[in-house]
């Protein structure tokens, strides 16, 4: 049974039925079109589950203010520009009720920099750019290149370490901010959305 107060945004293909799942992928919108949606090609990992709803956290999800009990996002915020990240955090704060919990996980810039520093090989810089998804090995042009970029949205736009993101969360009105690890919340619902591989060598944060 879906709980309307458990909000999972940027869910991708991970859409547990216990949570209300949102994603802002253009591919999702196309796949949900009447009649022709079933003919829209799946991405490399498959089609979006039928219980995924379209929603853009930057513009605001269709969730009443102060009604969300739990929020979760996994490897989403690094795909936002700095300005959009701040808008998204404000939207999260507006949705969350008093005492509600927001857990998030994303790539850890500090960890990736440390890995770069200890890598003494000539390929260190290339691996850093690949691991951060800040660089592009090729530049596709033309209609096909534009469509792939628009539909894929795989590029990272802004990377974070704990100190910087904790400061942004505090400015947005969150408190009790701490580092988080896989399944350490003590709240059973998060076990439905947290997968261990997404937390490996990543930055996790919990706040209220």
C-alpha positions in Angstrom: 0.0 0.0 0.0 1.4 3.4 -1.0 1.9 5.9 1.8 1.1 9.5 0.6 3.5 11.0 3.2 6.6 9.1 2.0 8.0 11.0 -0.9 10.7 9.6 -3.1 11.9 12.1 -5.8 14.2 11.5 -8.7 13.4 7.8 -8.3 14.4 6.6 -11.7 13.5 2.9 -12.1 13.6 2.3 -8.3 9.9 2.8 -7.4 8.8 0.7 -4.3 5.1 0.5 -4.1 5.1 1.6 -0.4 6.4 5.1 -1.4 5.0 7.8 -3.7 7.6 8.0 -6.4 8.4 11.0 -8.7 10.8 11.6 -11.5 11.3 14.5 -13.9 12.7 12.6 -16.8 11.4 13.7 -20.3 11.5 10.0 -21.2 8.9 9.3 -18.4 6.6 11.9 -19.8 6.8 10.4 -23.3 6.3 6.9 -22.0 3.1 8.0 -20.2 1.5 9.5 -23.2 -1.8 7.8 -24.2 -1.6 5.3 -27.0 1.9 6.2 -28.3 3.7 6.0 -24.9 4.1 2.2 -25.1 6.2 2.7 -28.3 8.7 5.1 -26.7 12.0 3.2 -26.4 13.2 2.1 -23.0 16.4 3.5 -21.6 19.5 1.3 -21.1 18.1 0.0 -17.8 14.4 -0.5 -18.9 11.1 1.3 -18.8 9.8 3.4 -15.9 7.5 1.4 -13.6 3.8 2.3 -13.9 3.7 3.7 -10.4 6.2 6.5 -11.1 4.6 10.0 -11.3 6.0 12.9 -13.2 7.2 15.6 -10.8 10.0 18.2 -10.8 11.5 18.9 -7.4 12.9 22.3 -8.5 9.5 23.5 -9.6 7.7 21.8 -6.7 6.0 18.4 -6.5 2.2 18.2 -6.2 2.4 17.6 -2.5 0.6 19.9 0.0 2.8 21.9 2.3 3.8 20.4 5.6 2.3 17.0 4.8 5.4 14.8 3.9 6.5 12.6 6.7 9.6 11.2 5.0 11.6 12.4 2.0 14.3 10.5 0.1 16.5 11.2 -2.9 19.3 9.0 -4.3 21.9 10.4 -6.7 19.7 13.3 -7.8 21.0 16.6 -6.4 24.3 16.4 -8.3 22.4 16.7 -11.5 21.1 20.2 -10.5 22.8 23.5 -11.0 23.7 25.4 -7.8 20.6 27.7 -8.2 18.3 24.8 -8.8 19.7 22.9 -5.9 18.8 25.7 -3.6 15.3 25.9 -5.1 14.9 22.1 -4.6 16.0 22.2 -1.0 13.4 25.0 -0.3 10.7 22.9 -1.9 11.7 19.9 0.3 11.5 22.1 3.4 8.0 23.3 2.4 6.8 19.8 1.8 8.2 18.3 5.0 6.1 18.4 8.2 7.4 19.4 11.6 9.6 16.5 12.8 9.8 14.9 9.3 13.0 13.3 8.1 14.8 13.9 4.8 17.5 11.4 3.8 19.7 11.9 0.7 22.7 10.2 -0.9 24.9 11.5 -3.7 28.5 11.3 -4.9 31.1 12.4 -2.3 33.3 15.0 -3.8 35.8 14.8 -1.0 36.2 11.1 -1.4 36.7 11.5 -5.2 39.3 14.2 -4.6 41.2 12.0 -2.1 41.1 9.1 -4.6 42.6 11.4 -7.3 45.3 12.6 -4.9 46.6 9.1 -4.1 46.4 8.0 -7.7 50.0 8.6 -9.0 49.4 7.3 -12.5 49.1 9.3 -15.6 45.4 8.4 -16.0 44.4 10.0 -12.6 42.9 13.1 -14.1 40.9 11.1 -16.7 39.6 8.8 -14.1 38.6 11.8 -11.9 36.6 13.3 -14.7 35.0 10.0 -15.5 34.1 9.3 -11.9 32.7 12.8 -11.3 30.8 12.9 -14.6 32.0 16.4 -15.0 33.7 15.9 -18.3 32.5 14.7 -21.7 34.7 12.2 -23.6 32.9 13.2 -26.8 30.6 16.0 -27.9 27.6 14.9 -29.9 26.1 17.4 -32.3 23.0 17.6 -34.3 19.5 16.4 -33.5 20.5 13.0 -32.2 23.1 14.5 -29.9 20.5 17.1 -28.5 17.9 14.4 -28.0 20.4 12.1 -26.2 21.4 14.9 -23.9 17.9 16.1 -23.2 16.4 12.6 -22.6 19.4 11.3 -20.7 20.2 14.0 -18.2 23.2 12.0 -16.9 25.7 14.9 -16.6 26.6 16.1 -13.2 26.2 19.9 -12.8 27.4 20.5 -9.3 29.3 18.3 -6.8 29.2 18.3 -3.0 31.1 17.5 0.1 29.5 17.2 3.5 30.4 20.7 4.8 29.1 22.5 1.8 25.8 20.6 1.5 25.1 20.7 5.2 25.5 24.4 5.0 23.0 24.6 2.2 20.5 22.4 4.1 20.9 24.7 7.2 20.2 27.8 5.1 17.1 26.1 3.6 15.7 25.6 7.2 16.7 22.1 8.1 18.2 21.1 11.4 19.6 18.0 13.1 21.9 17.6 10.1 24.3 14.6 10.2 26.2 12.2 8.1 24.1 9.2 7.2 25.0 5.6 6.2 23.0 2.9 4.5 20.0 1.9 6.6 21.1 3.7 9.7 18.0 5.8 10.1 16.2 3.5 12.5 13.0 4.0 10.4 11.7 1.0 8.6 10.2 2.8 5.6 13.7 3.9 4.3 14.7 0.2 3.9 12.3 0.0 0.9 14.2 2.7 -1.0 17.8 2.4 0.2 20.0 0.1 -1.8 23.5 -0.6 -0.5 25.3 -0.1 -3.9 24.0 3.5 -4.1 25.7 4.3 -0.7 29.0 2.8 -1.4 31.8 5.5 -1.2 29.0 8.1 -1.4 27.9 11.0 0.8 24.8 10.4 2.8 23.0 13.0 4.9 20.0 12.9 7.2 18.2 16.0 8.5 14.8 17.1 9.9 
